Amino acid sequence: METKAALKALAALAQDSRLAIFRHLVEVGPEGVHAGAIAETLGLPGATLSFHLKELHHAELVESRQEGRFVRYTANLATVQAMVGYLTETCCGGRPEMCMPVATPLPLPTVKRKPTRPQ
């Protein structure tokens, strides 16, 4: 990964709604989810969600595919893996095997989600 691409991805994730969207897509997994479900889960208005998804897509952090009149979004984990590789390529004085495993998730508190609106 080049520095410019890493900066684009890091900048896209440096906003609370975009980070929440991306983390939700990672949680959902490779099957992805429709935009409406993301909006409902995270309590984001459609226009706001659309803006943030566009930014994440521009940074190559999400992929989308049309399914009839809906769009399904998935996290692009290849970009994240490339970014982690970029950030850790000189880890431990150029001996990355000493830093393995790099991508082991740390235990984090559960993400607080905005309550959904009653239907």
Buried (B, 14 or more C-beta within 10 A) or exposed (E): BEEEBBEBBEEBBEEEBBBBBBBBBBEBEEEBBEBEBBBBBBBBEEEEBBBBBEBBBEBBBBBBEEEEEEBBBBBBBEBBEBBBBBEBEEBEEEEBEEEEEEEEEEEEEEEEEEEEEEE
